[in-house]
Amino acid sequence: MTNETSKLNTVAIFGGSFDPVQKAHIAIAKRLQERFGRVVVVPSFVSPFKKGGAYTEPKFRLDMLKVSLPEGVDISEYELNKGDISYTIDTVRYFANELKGQELYLCIGSDNLKKLHKWFEFDELKKLVTFFVIEREGFEIKKTTINRLNKKYEARVKVADFTGGGESSAMARLDIAFDNFTLVPAAAKKIIQKNNLYKDFSFVVDSFKDFNLSDDRIAHIYGTAKTVVNLAKKYNANIFDLTIAALLHDITKETALEKIDSMGVETGEFKYLPRKIVHAFTASAIAKPIFNIKKKAIIDAVRYHTTGAPKMGKLAKLLFIADFIEPNRDGELYADIRQEVKDEPRINRAVLKILQTKIAHVKAKGNTVHALTLEAADFYKKLLAPKIKIETAEDIINTAIFEDDGLLELQKANAGISCNICEEPLQDESDECGSCAPIGTSIERPQNLSVQELLNHAAKLSLPQKDEKLILSTNEKVKEITHDKSPELGFENKKEITFDNKQELKFEPKQELQFENKKKLEHSPLKQIAVDIPKQLTATQTIRNKNNDSQMYKDKSHLAFKIAKILNEKKARDIVLINLEEKTIIADYFVICSAFSTTAVKALVDIVDEKLSKDLSIEPLRRDVDRNWAAIDYGSVILHVQLEETREFYNLERLWADESNVIKI
């Protein structure tokens, strides 16, 4: 692109929120000028990839660009004037029409590359532009990804011969809260100060003096906050919420309990906690009354940032990691683990490594490890335990996952790749599943095979002859599978899966799921659920064919619990069932859950829709899917999936729930 003749009719489209414009943006614009005939910067009105959209009024962002960009770089106000969600295809269509005969290059960061093929109207978009990919720190460009886009998706993709740095708008806003304008051009700084912009985090930072924080403690908090900004981008977490949690996590570290009591926050229950962890509990206790922080995910992240805990949410895990690896911590202990975590992209493994390091460090000093830390380490160790594998003399045939209820899942060994984030198995070429990826659609876990599918699958394998055995080895025990005309799977705990002409599965044990209101959900490992309201099925019943399944799930409570079970497996948040039978004719049950992103909203409703249709032949009467709130109407049951902030605002529980008709899962 350096040849003057070849670049003459080329246009680089450089879009973004520029909230605020940064020195890195200016450097990129200059590099683009050297390589293209024309550079057009396009500030967005609301980016579809920004949770909550741009933070600052378009006027100020436009003014900052005008005084900061190099001479000769054009600024288009198309998206600002459009005043709506900014989808790339709309902007590209506009420029394709305005600049006919020009070769369009769309500049994107390498953080968007992995899911580029899932962008809105991608099939048309790839015909209109060449994608010009600029590498960002922490998001390596892989040749395999480029080749897949070029060959499989027939997109034109070129990689820039320069990098764009790792800074983000969120990092710049955080810096400004600490009166640090390093990332911002001098001309933009004046506009920011004059108009008192970017006070997102000031309500916490400005209160540090009230909690008597030392300079060293503030430096640690600042370092942790900068670390979570980077982690949030990498793992698609809510940057604002995670940054608030980081700013709060050590705010009471140097504050006496008596002073916290004087603020109207009762600290009696924390009086006997060890000195090194008490601040985590007091900081979480003041979050709501002092700072009006209501989100449970933020409060939990602050509470468990020192000890850890089993089943932590994404925010809690990332703050737990960031607190340990932030750059201001000195010593080999932190340096070694920092590098290991950097090299380990999977959250749960990083959490376990830090837990194990903390436990060893505390024991080496002769101190007692907090029970939560031990429980967390045990939980994540079991979670990450190697899966059982079926082996032949030649190779691994399949991976078998034997869950507590005895169900058998099979998946191809060469497809047994897990999500980098939640570690659920993947079924496409991505590195993250639909729930964790910044953009994209849901990706299902492999389904439980039916008996006939299992038999058909087994018939295709090179299984040993009768009386020969396949050995399934784990860290703790060895299980065996014998193979004959009527295969039988034997388990040491006496749970059995038997196959006969009727294709029935029989199980002896029951399992119980406890709910907060003490109601119990009893279920056999089959597709049947027995509850103490309003009708019971026993675990000895055997319902196997799809027709029977569908008939059973026409019972409203069973269908509600089935939907809740699917949501729980997909890690939906704060799942609630509300019995409406005596309150309204709209439906008999609401199932409500929260999602962390607009992508997750759609992914969750899609997976419920797909599984009920595929497994039970149940179709919705109506779908009403919005970016922030999606609903599926099954007649007797209506599912609501909402963004956390949308759910908090509309508060359906307040309208329909009381103490007698709510089950929390």
C-alpha positions as CSV (number, residue, x, y, z in Angstrom):
1,M,0.0,0.0,0.0
2,T,3.1,2.3,0.0
3,N,3.0,2.8,-3.8
4,E,1.5,6.2,-4.5
5,T,-0.3,5.0,-7.6
6,S,-1.8,2.0,-6.0
7,K,-3.1,3.9,-2.9
8,L,-4.6,6.7,-5.0
9,N,-8.1,5.3,-5.1
10,T,-8.1,3.7,-1.7
11,V,-10.1,4.9,1.4
12,A,-9.5,3.7,4.9
13,I,-12.6,3.9,7.1
14,F,-11.6,4.2,10.8
15,G,-14.6,4.0,13.1
16,G,-15.1,3.9,16.8
17,S,-16.6,5.7,19.8
18,F,-13.4,7.8,20.4
19,D,-14.7,8.3,24.0
20,P,-12.2,9.9,24.5
21,V,-9.9,10.2,21.6
22,Q,-6.4,8.9,22.5
23,K,-2.9,9.3,21.4
24,A,-3.0,5.7,20.1
25,H,-5.9,6.8,17.8
26,I,-3.8,9.7,16.4
27,A,-0.8,7.4,15.8
28,I,-3.1,4.9,13.9
29,A,-4.5,7.8,11.8
30,K,-1.0,8.9,10.8
31,R,0.0,5.4,9.8
32,L,-3.2,5.0,7.7
33,Q,-2.4,8.3,5.9
34,E,0.9,6.8,4.8
35,R,-0.8,3.8,3.3
36,F,-4.1,5.0,1.9
37,G,-5.2,7.7,-0.4
38,R,-7.8,9.0,2.0
39,V,-8.6,8.4,5.7
40,V,-12.1,8.9,7.1
41,V,-12.6,8.8,10.8
42,V,-16.2,7.9,11.7
43,P,-17.2,8.5,15.4
44,S,-20.2,6.3,16.3
45,F,-23.4,7.5,17.9
46,V,-23.9,4.2,19.8
47,S,-21.6,1.3,19.0
48,P,-23.3,-2.2,19.1
49,F,-20.2,-3.5,20.9
50,K,-20.3,-1.0,23.7
51,K,-22.5,-2.0,26.7
52,G,-24.6,1.1,27.3
53,G,-23.2,2.9,24.3
54,A,-20.9,5.9,24.3
55,Y,-20.6,7.7,27.6
56,T,-20.1,11.3,26.3
57,E,-22.2,13.6,24.2
58,P,-21.4,13.4,20.5
59,K,-20.6,17.2,20.4
60,F,-17.7,16.8,22.8
61,R,-16.3,13.7,21.2
62,L,-16.5,15.4,17.8
63,D,-14.7,18.6,19.1
64,M,-11.9,16.5,20.6
65,L,-11.4,14.7,17.3
66,K,-11.3,18.0,15.4
67,V,-8.5,19.5,17.5
68,S,-6.5,16.2,17.8
69,L,-6.4,14.5,14.4
70,P,-3.6,15.1,11.9
71,E,-4.2,17.5,9.1
72,G,-5.7,15.8,6.0
73,V,-7.7,13.2,8.0
74,D,-11.4,13.6,7.2
75,I,-14.1,13.3,9.9
76,S,-17.5,11.9,8.9
77,E,-20.6,12.8,11.0
78,Y,-22.7,10.2,9.2
79,E,-23.3,8.0,12.3
80,L,-23.7,10.9,14.6
81,N,-26.3,12.5,12.4
82,K,-28.0,9.2,11.9
83,G,-28.6,9.1,15.7
84,D,-29.2,5.3,16.0
85,I,-27.4,2.1,16.7
86,S,-24.3,2.0,14.5
87,Y,-24.1,-1.2,12.5
88,T,-21.1,-1.4,10.3
89,I,-23.0,-2.5,7.2
90,D,-25.1,0.7,7.3
91,T,-22.0,2.9,7.3
92,V,-20.3,0.9,4.6
93,R,-23.3,1.1,2.3
94,Y,-23.3,4.8,2.8
95,F,-19.7,5.2,1.8
96,A,-20.0,2.7,-1.1
97,N,-22.7,4.9,-2.5
98,E,-20.9,8.2,-1.8
99,L,-17.4,7.0,-3.0
100,K,-18.2,5.0,-6.0
101,G,-15.1,3.7,-7.8
102,Q,-13.0,3.9,-4.6
103,E,-11.6,0.8,-3.0
104,L,-12.9,0.7,0.6
105,Y,-10.8,-0.7,3.5
106,L,-12.5,-1.1,6.8
107,C,-10.1,-0.8,9.8
108,I,-10.8,-3.2,12.7
109,G,-8.9,-4.2,15.8
110,S,-7.6,-7.7,16.2
111,D,-9.9,-8.1,19.2
112,N,-12.8,-8.2,16.7
113,L,-11.2,-10.7,14.3
114,K,-12.3,-13.9,15.8
115,K,-16.0,-13.3,15.4
116,L,-15.9,-11.1,12.3
117,H,-17.8,-13.7,10.3
118,K,-20.7,-13.3,12.7
119,W,-21.1,-9.6,12.1
120,F,-24.5,-8.3,11.0
121,E,-25.0,-8.7,7.3
122,F,-21.5,-10.1,6.9
123,D,-22.2,-11.7,3.5
124,E,-22.9,-8.3,2.0
125,L,-20.2,-6.5,4.1
126,K,-17.4,-8.7,2.8
127,K,-18.3,-7.9,-0.8
128,L,-18.1,-4.1,-0.2
129,V,-14.8,-3.8,1.8
130,T,-11.4,-5.3,2.4
131,F,-10.9,-5.7,6.2
132,F,-7.7,-4.1,7.4
133,V,-6.8,-5.7,10.7
134,I,-4.7,-3.7,13.2
135,E,-3.2,-5.9,16.0
136,R,-4.0,-4.9,19.6
137,E,-2.0,-5.9,22.6
138,G,-3.3,-9.1,24.1
139,F,-5.1,-10.1,20.9
140,E,-2.6,-12.0,18.7
141,I,-3.5,-12.3,15.0
142,K,-3.4,-16.0,14.1
143,K,-2.6,-17.1,10.5
144,T,-5.2,-19.8,10.8
145,T,-7.9,-17.2,11.5
146,I,-6.9,-15.1,8.5
147,N,-6.8,-18.1,6.2
148,R,-10.2,-19.3,7.4
149,L,-11.7,-15.9,6.7
150,N,-10.1,-15.7,3.3
151,K,-10.9,-19.2,2.1
152,K,-13.9,-20.5,4.0
153,Y,-15.8,-17.2,4.2
154,E,-14.3,-15.6,1.0
155,A,-13.6,-12.3,2.8
156,R,-10.7,-10.1,1.8
157,V,-8.5,-9.6,4.9
158,K,-5.2,-7.8,5.1
159,V,-3.1,-7.4,8.2
160,A,-1.5,-4.0,9.0
161,D,2.2,-3.8,9.2
162,F,1.9,-1.9,12.5
163,T,0.2,-2.4,15.8
164,G,-2.4,-0.3,17.6
165,G,-1.3,-0.7,21.2
166,G,-3.4,-2.0,24.0
167,E,-5.0,1.1,25.4
168,S,-8.8,1.4,25.5
169,S,-11.3,4.1,26.1
170,A,-12.2,2.5,29.4
171,M,-8.5,2.7,30.5
172,A,-8.4,6.4,29.5
173,R,-11.5,7.1,31.6
174,L,-10.0,5.3,34.5
175,D,-6.8,7.3,34.2
176,I,-8.7,10.5,34.1
177,A,-10.4,9.6,37.4
178,F,-6.9,9.5,38.9
179,D,-6.0,12.8,37.2
180,N,-3.8,11.0,34.8
181,F,-4.0,12.3,31.2
182,T,-1.1,10.3,29.7
183,L,-3.2,8.5,27.1
184,V,-5.1,11.7,25.9
185,P,-3.8,14.3,23.4
186,A,-3.1,17.7,25.0
187,A,-5.8,19.5,23.0
188,A,-8.4,16.9,24.0
189,K,-7.3,17.2,27.7
190,K,-8.3,20.9,27.7
191,I,-11.8,20.1,26.5
192,I,-12.2,17.3,29.1
193,Q,-11.1,19.6,31.9
194,K,-13.2,22.6,30.7
195,N,-16.4,20.5,30.5
196,N,-15.7,18.3,33.5
197,L,-16.0,15.1,31.4
198,Y,-15.3,11.5,32.3
199,K,-16.3,11.4,36.0
200,D,-17.5,7.8,35.7
201,F,-15.4,6.6,38.6
202,S,-14.8,9.8,40.5
203,F,-17.6,9.0,43.0
204,V,-15.4,6.2,44.4
205,V,-11.9,7.6,43.8
206,D,-12.8,10.9,45.4
207,S,-13.8,9.1,48.5
208,F,-10.5,7.5,49.1
209,K,-9.4,10.3,51.4
210,D,-12.5,9.6,53.6
211,F,-11.2,6.1,54.2
212,N,-7.6,7.2,55.1
213,L,-6.0,5.3,52.3
214,S,-2.3,5.5,52.0
215,D,-0.5,6.3,48.7
216,D,0.7,2.7,48.5
217,R,-2.8,1.3,49.0
218,I,-4.2,3.7,46.3
219,A,-1.5,2.6,43.9
220,H,-2.5,-1.0,44.5
221,I,-6.2,-0.2,43.9
222,Y,-5.2,1.7,40.7
223,G,-3.1,-1.1,39.5
224,T,-5.9,-3.6,40.1
225,A,-8.4,-1.5,38.3
226,K,-6.1,-1.2,35.3
227,T,-5.6,-4.9,35.3
228,V,-9.4,-5.6,35.3
229,V,-9.9,-3.3,32.4
230,N,-7.6,-5.5,30.3
231,L,-9.1,-8.7,31.6
232,A,-12.7,-7.4,31.0
233,K,-11.9,-6.8,27.4
234,K,-10.2,-10.2,27.0
235,Y,-13.1,-12.1,28.6
236,N,-16.0,-9.9,27.5
237,A,-17.0,-8.8,31.0
238,N,-18.9,-5.7,31.9
239,I,-15.9,-3.2,32.1
240,F,-17.8,-0.5,34.1
241,D,-19.0,-3.0,36.8
242,L,-15.7,-4.7,37.1
243,T,-13.8,-1.4,37.4
244,I,-16.2,-0.3,40.2
245,A,-15.5,-3.5,42.0
246,A,-11.8,-3.1,41.7
247,L,-12.0,0.5,43.0
248,L,-14.0,-0.7,46.0
249,H,-12.1,-3.9,46.8
250,D,-9.6,-2.4,49.2
251,I,-11.3,0.8,50.2
252,T,-11.7,-0.2,53.8
253,K,-8.2,-1.9,54.1
254,E,-6.9,0.9,56.3
255,T,-10.1,1.9,58.0
256,A,-11.0,1.0,61.6
257,L,-14.2,-0.9,62.2
258,E,-15.3,1.8,64.5
259,K,-15.2,4.4,61.7
260,I,-17.2,2.1,59.5
261,D,-19.8,1.7,62.3
262,S,-20.0,5.5,62.5
263,M,-21.0,5.5,58.8
264,G,-24.1,3.5,59.7
265,V,-22.8,0.2,58.6
266,E,-22.9,-2.6,61.2
267,T,-19.5,-4.5,61.4
268,G,-20.1,-6.7,64.4
269,E,-20.3,-9.9,62.4
270,F,-16.8,-9.1,61.0
271,K,-15.1,-8.4,64.3
272,Y,-13.4,-11.8,64.6
273,L,-12.3,-12.3,61.0
274,P,-8.5,-12.4,60.3
275,R,-7.0,-9.0,59.8
276,K,-5.8,-9.7,56.2
277,I,-9.3,-10.6,54.9
278,V,-11.7,-8.5,57.0
279,H,-11.5,-5.6,54.6
280,A,-13.1,-7.7,51.8
281,F,-16.2,-8.2,53.9
282,T,-16.4,-4.6,55.2
283,A,-15.9,-3.2,51.7
284,S,-18.7,-5.3,50.3
285,A,-20.9,-4.3,53.3
286,I,-20.5,-0.5,52.5
287,A,-21.0,-0.8,48.7
288,K,-24.8,-0.4,48.8
289,P,-25.4,2.0,51.8
290,I,-22.4,4.3,51.0
291,F,-22.0,4.1,47.2
292,N,-25.5,2.9,46.2
293,I,-24.1,-0.2,44.5
294,K,-27.0,-2.7,44.2
295,K,-25.6,-5.3,41.7
296,K,-25.0,-8.5,43.5
297,A,-22.2,-9.4,41.0
298,I,-20.2,-6.3,42.0
299,I,-20.8,-6.9,45.8
300,D,-19.8,-10.6,45.5
301,A,-16.7,-9.7,43.6
302,V,-15.5,-7.3,46.3
303,R,-16.5,-9.8,49.1
304,Y,-14.5,-12.8,47.7
305,H,-11.5,-11.0,46.1
306,T,-9.2,-12.2,48.9
307,T,-10.5,-15.6,50.0
308,G,-12.1,-16.8,46.7
309,A,-15.2,-18.9,46.9
310,P,-16.8,-21.9,45.1
311,K,-19.0,-21.1,42.1
312,M,-17.8,-17.5,41.7
313,G,-19.3,-15.4,38.9
314,K,-17.2,-14.0,36.1
315,L,-16.7,-10.6,37.8
316,A,-15.6,-12.2,41.0
317,K,-13.1,-14.5,39.3
318,L,-11.6,-11.7,37.3
319,L,-11.2,-9.4,40.3
320,F,-9.7,-12.3,42.3
321,I,-7.1,-12.8,39.6
322,A,-6.4,-9.1,39.1
323,D,-5.9,-8.4,42.8
324,F,-3.2,-11.0,42.8
325,I,-1.4,-10.2,39.6
326,E,-1.6,-6.4,39.4
327,P,1.9,-4.9,38.5
328,N,2.6,-3.2,41.8
329,R,2.9,-6.4,43.8
330,D,6.6,-7.2,44.1
331,G,8.4,-10.5,44.7
332,E,9.0,-13.8,42.9
333,L,5.7,-15.2,44.2
334,Y,3.7,-12.7,42.3
335,A,6.0,-12.5,39.3
336,D,5.9,-16.2,38.6
337,I,2.1,-16.5,39.0
338,R,1.6,-13.4,36.9
339,Q,3.4,-15.0,34.0
340,E,1.6,-18.3,34.4
341,V,-1.8,-16.5,34.5
342,K,-0.9,-14.5,31.4
343,D,0.0,-17.7,29.6
344,E,-3.2,-19.5,30.8
345,P,-6.2,-18.1,29.0
346,R,-8.8,-20.1,30.9
347,I,-10.3,-18.3,33.9
348,N,-11.0,-21.3,36.1
349,R,-7.5,-22.7,35.8
350,A,-6.0,-19.3,36.6
351,V,-8.3,-19.1,39.7
352,L,-7.2,-22.6,40.9
353,K,-3.5,-21.8,40.4
354,I,-3.9,-18.6,42.5
355,L,-5.9,-20.5,45.2
356,Q,-3.2,-23.2,45.4
357,T,-0.5,-20.6,45.6
358,K,-2.3,-18.7,48.4
359,I,-2.9,-21.9,50.4
360,A,0.8,-22.9,50.1
361,H,1.9,-19.4,51.1
362,V,-0.3,-19.2,54.2
363,K,0.6,-22.7,55.4
364,A,4.3,-22.0,54.9
365,K,3.9,-19.1,57.4
366,G,2.2,-21.4,59.9
367,N,-1.1,-19.7,59.6
368,T,-4.6,-21.1,59.2
369,V,-6.2,-21.0,55.7
370,H,-9.7,-19.6,55.6
371,A,-12.4,-22.1,55.0
372,L,-13.7,-20.3,51.9
373,T,-10.3,-20.6,50.3
374,L,-10.1,-24.3,51.0
375,E,-13.6,-24.9,49.7
376,A,-12.9,-22.8,46.6
377,A,-9.7,-24.8,45.8
378,D,-11.6,-28.1,46.3
379,F,-14.4,-26.9,44.1
380,Y,-12.2,-25.8,41.2
381,K,-10.0,-28.8,41.5
382,K,-12.9,-31.1,41.0
383,L,-14.4,-28.9,38.3
384,L,-11.2,-29.1,36.3
385,A,-10.5,-32.8,36.9
386,P,-9.6,-34.8,33.8
387,K,-12.5,-36.3,31.9
388,I,-12.9,-40.1,31.7
389,K,-11.6,-41.5,28.4
390,I,-12.5,-44.7,26.5
391,E,-9.3,-46.1,25.0
392,T,-8.5,-48.8,22.4
393,A,-5.1,-50.1,21.5
394,E,-5.1,-47.7,18.5
395,D,-6.2,-44.4,20.0
396,I,-8.8,-42.6,22.0
397,I,-12.2,-43.4,20.5
398,N,-14.4,-41.1,22.5
399,T,-14.6,-39.0,25.5
400,A,-17.2,-40.1,28.0
401,I,-18.5,-37.8,30.7
402,F,-20.2,-39.7,33.5
403,E,-22.2,-37.2,35.5
404,D,-23.5,-37.9,39.0
405,D,-26.9,-39.2,37.8
406,G,-25.3,-41.8,35.6
407,L,-26.1,-40.2,32.2
408,L,-23.6,-40.8,29.5
409,E,-22.5,-38.1,27.0
410,L,-20.3,-39.0,24.0
411,Q,-18.4,-36.6,21.9
412,K,-15.7,-37.0,19.3
413,A,-12.2,-36.8,20.8
414,N,-10.9,-34.6,18.1
415,A,-13.8,-32.1,18.8
416,G,-13.3,-32.1,22.5
417,I,-12.1,-28.5,22.6
418,S,-13.4,-26.3,25.5
419,C,-14.3,-22.6,25.6
420,N,-11.3,-20.5,26.8
421,I,-13.5,-18.8,29.3
422,C,-16.2,-21.1,30.8
423,E,-14.6,-24.4,29.6
424,E,-17.8,-25.7,28.1
425,P,-17.2,-28.0,25.0
426,L,-17.3,-26.2,21.7
427,Q,-18.8,-27.4,18.4
428,D,-17.4,-24.8,16.0
429,E,-14.1,-23.3,15.1
430,S,-14.3,-20.5,17.6
431,D,-12.3,-20.3,20.8
432,E,-15.2,-19.1,22.9
433,C,-18.8,-20.2,23.2
434,G,-21.8,-18.1,22.4
435,S,-22.3,-17.0,26.0
436,C,-18.7,-15.8,26.4
437,A,-17.8,-14.4,23.0
438,P,-18.2,-10.6,22.4
439,I,-20.5,-11.3,19.4
440,G,-22.1,-14.3,17.8
441,T,-24.8,-16.9,18.4
442,S,-25.2,-19.6,20.9
443,I,-23.1,-22.8,20.6
444,E,-24.7,-25.9,22.2
445,R,-23.0,-28.5,24.2
446,P,-23.1,-32.0,22.7
447,Q,-26.5,-33.6,23.4
448,N,-27.0,-36.7,25.4
449,L,-27.3,-39.5,22.9
450,S,-30.5,-41.6,22.8
451,V,-30.2,-45.3,23.4
452,Q,-30.6,-46.0,19.7
453,E,-28.1,-43.3,18.8
454,L,-25.6,-44.8,21.3
455,L,-26.1,-48.3,19.8
456,N,-25.7,-47.0,16.3
457,H,-22.6,-45.1,17.3
458,A,-21.1,-48.1,19.1
459,A,-21.7,-50.3,15.9
460,K,-19.5,-47.9,13.9
461,L,-16.6,-48.2,16.4
462,S,-13.8,-50.9,16.2
463,L,-14.9,-52.3,19.6
464,P,-13.2,-55.3,21.0
465,Q,-14.7,-58.7,20.6
466,K,-17.1,-60.2,23.3
467,D,-15.5,-60.5,26.7
468,E,-12.8,-58.1,25.8
469,K,-12.8,-54.8,27.8
470,L,-12.4,-51.1,27.3
471,I,-10.8,-49.6,30.3
472,L,-12.0,-46.1,31.5
473,S,-9.3,-44.7,33.8
474,T,-9.5,-41.7,36.1
475,N,-7.3,-40.4,38.9
476,E,-9.3,-42.3,41.5
477,K,-10.8,-45.5,40.1
478,V,-11.1,-47.8,37.0
479,K,-14.4,-48.5,35.5
480,E,-15.1,-51.1,32.8
481,I,-17.4,-51.5,29.8
482,T,-18.2,-55.0,28.6
483,H,-19.4,-55.3,25.0
484,D,-21.8,-58.0,23.7
485,K,-25.1,-58.1,21.9
486,S,-26.8,-56.3,24.8
487,P,-24.2,-53.9,26.1
488,E,-24.2,-53.2,29.8
489,L,-22.5,-50.3,31.5
490,G,-21.5,-51.1,35.1
491,F,-20.8,-48.6,37.8
492,E,-19.2,-49.2,41.2
493,N,-21.9,-47.2,43.0
494,K,-24.5,-49.7,41.6
495,K,-26.2,-47.1,39.3
496,E,-26.9,-49.0,36.1
497,I,-27.8,-48.2,32.5
498,T,-29.4,-51.2,30.9
499,F,-30.4,-51.5,27.2
500,D,-33.1,-53.9,26.0
501,N,-35.6,-53.9,23.2
502,K,-37.8,-51.4,25.0
503,Q,-34.9,-49.0,25.2
504,E,-35.5,-48.1,28.8
505,L,-33.2,-46.5,31.3
506,K,-33.7,-47.5,35.0
507,F,-32.2,-45.7,37.9
508,E,-32.5,-46.4,41.7
509,P,-31.3,-43.2,43.3
510,K,-33.0,-39.8,43.5
511,Q,-31.3,-36.5,43.6
512,E,-32.6,-33.4,45.3
513,L,-32.1,-29.8,44.4
514,Q,-32.6,-27.4,47.2
515,F,-34.4,-24.1,46.7
516,E,-34.2,-21.0,49.0
517,N,-37.8,-21.4,50.1
518,K,-37.1,-25.0,51.1
519,K,-39.2,-26.5,48.4
520,K,-37.5,-29.6,46.9
521,L,-37.1,-30.6,43.3
522,E,-36.7,-34.3,43.0
523,H,-35.7,-35.7,39.6
524,S,-34.6,-38.9,38.1
525,P,-31.8,-38.8,35.6
526,L,-34.4,-39.1,32.9
527,K,-36.3,-36.3,31.3
528,Q,-38.8,-36.2,34.2
529,I,-39.1,-34.0,37.2
530,A,-41.0,-34.8,40.4
531,V,-41.9,-31.8,42.6
532,D,-44.0,-31.4,45.7
533,I,-46.2,-28.9,43.9
534,P,-48.7,-29.5,42.5
535,K,-48.3,-33.1,41.1
536,Q,-45.7,-35.7,41.7
537,L,-43.9,-38.2,39.4
538,T,-41.8,-40.8,41.0
539,A,-38.2,-41.7,40.0
540,T,-39.3,-45.3,39.1
541,Q,-41.4,-44.0,36.2
542,T,-39.7,-44.6,32.9
543,I,-40.6,-42.0,30.2
544,R,-38.4,-42.3,27.2
545,N,-40.1,-41.6,23.9
546,K,-40.5,-38.1,22.6
547,N,-44.3,-38.3,22.5
548,N,-44.5,-39.1,26.2
549,D,-41.9,-36.5,27.0
550,S,-43.9,-33.8,25.2
551,Q,-47.2,-34.9,26.9
552,M,-45.5,-34.7,30.3
553,Y,-44.2,-31.2,29.7
554,K,-47.6,-29.9,28.9
555,D,-47.9,-29.8,32.7
556,K,-47.1,-26.2,33.4
557,S,-44.9,-26.7,36.4
558,H,-42.8,-29.4,34.7
559,L,-42.3,-27.2,31.7
560,A,-41.2,-24.2,33.9
561,F,-38.7,-26.4,35.7
562,K,-37.4,-27.8,32.4
563,I,-36.8,-24.3,31.1
564,A,-35.1,-23.4,34.4
565,K,-32.9,-26.5,34.1
566,I,-31.7,-25.6,30.6
567,L,-31.0,-22.0,31.7
568,N,-29.0,-23.2,34.7
569,E,-26.9,-25.5,32.5
570,K,-26.1,-22.5,30.3
571,K,-25.1,-20.4,33.3
572,A,-27.9,-18.0,33.2
573,R,-28.0,-15.8,36.3
574,D,-30.5,-15.4,39.1
575,I,-33.1,-17.8,37.8
576,V,-36.5,-17.3,39.3
577,L,-39.8,-19.2,38.8
578,I,-43.0,-17.3,39.7
579,N,-46.3,-19.2,40.1
580,L,-49.0,-16.9,38.6
581,E,-52.0,-19.4,38.7
582,E,-54.0,-17.3,41.2
583,K,-52.8,-13.9,40.0
584,T,-53.4,-13.5,36.2
585,I,-54.7,-15.3,33.1
586,I,-51.6,-14.2,31.2
587,A,-49.7,-17.3,32.1
588,D,-49.4,-19.9,34.9
589,Y,-45.6,-19.4,35.4
590,F,-43.0,-16.8,34.6
591,V,-39.4,-18.0,34.4
592,I,-37.1,-15.0,34.7
593,C,-33.3,-14.9,34.4
594,S,-30.5,-12.3,33.9
595,A,-27.9,-12.2,31.1
596,F,-24.6,-10.3,31.2
597,S,-24.7,-9.1,27.6
598,T,-27.1,-8.5,24.7
599,T,-25.5,-11.5,22.9
600,A,-26.2,-13.7,26.0
601,V,-29.9,-12.5,26.0
602,K,-30.4,-13.9,22.5
603,A,-28.2,-17.0,23.0
604,L,-30.2,-18.1,26.1
605,V,-33.7,-17.7,24.5
606,D,-32.4,-19.5,21.3
607,I,-31.0,-22.5,23.3
608,V,-34.3,-22.9,25.2
609,D,-36.3,-22.6,22.0
610,E,-34.1,-25.1,20.2
611,K,-33.9,-27.7,23.0
612,L,-37.7,-27.7,23.7
613,S,-38.4,-28.0,20.0
614,K,-35.8,-30.7,19.3
615,D,-36.2,-32.8,22.5
616,L,-39.9,-32.4,23.2
617,S,-41.5,-31.0,20.0
618,I,-42.8,-28.0,21.9
619,E,-43.0,-24.8,19.9
620,P,-43.6,-21.3,21.3
621,L,-46.8,-19.4,20.6
622,R,-44.8,-16.2,20.3
623,R,-41.3,-14.8,20.4
624,D,-40.5,-11.2,21.3
625,V,-36.8,-10.7,21.1
626,D,-35.2,-7.4,21.9
627,R,-31.5,-6.7,22.5
628,N,-32.1,-6.0,26.2
629,W,-35.1,-8.2,26.9
630,A,-36.3,-11.3,25.2
631,A,-39.5,-13.2,25.9
632,I,-40.9,-16.6,24.7
633,D,-44.5,-17.5,25.3
634,Y,-45.3,-21.2,25.7
635,G,-48.9,-20.5,26.8
636,S,-48.8,-21.7,30.3
637,V,-45.2,-20.5,30.8
638,I,-43.5,-17.3,29.6
639,L,-39.7,-17.0,29.7
640,H,-38.1,-13.6,30.3
641,V,-34.4,-13.2,29.7
642,Q,-33.2,-9.7,30.6
643,L,-30.0,-7.7,30.8
644,E,-29.2,-7.2,34.5
645,E,-29.8,-3.5,34.3
646,T,-33.1,-4.0,32.4
647,R,-34.3,-6.5,35.0
648,E,-33.4,-4.2,37.8
649,F,-35.3,-1.3,36.1
650,Y,-38.5,-3.1,35.3
651,N,-38.4,-5.5,38.3
652,L,-41.0,-8.0,37.2
653,E,-40.6,-9.8,40.6
654,R,-41.9,-6.7,42.4
655,L,-45.0,-6.7,40.2
656,W,-45.9,-10.4,40.4
657,A,-44.0,-12.1,43.2
658,D,-44.7,-12.5,46.9
659,E,-43.1,-14.8,49.5
660,S,-45.5,-17.7,48.7
661,N,-45.1,-18.0,44.9
662,V,-41.4,-17.7,44.1
663,I,-38.8,-20.3,43.7
664,K,-35.2,-19.2,43.3
665,I,-32.7,-21.6,41.6
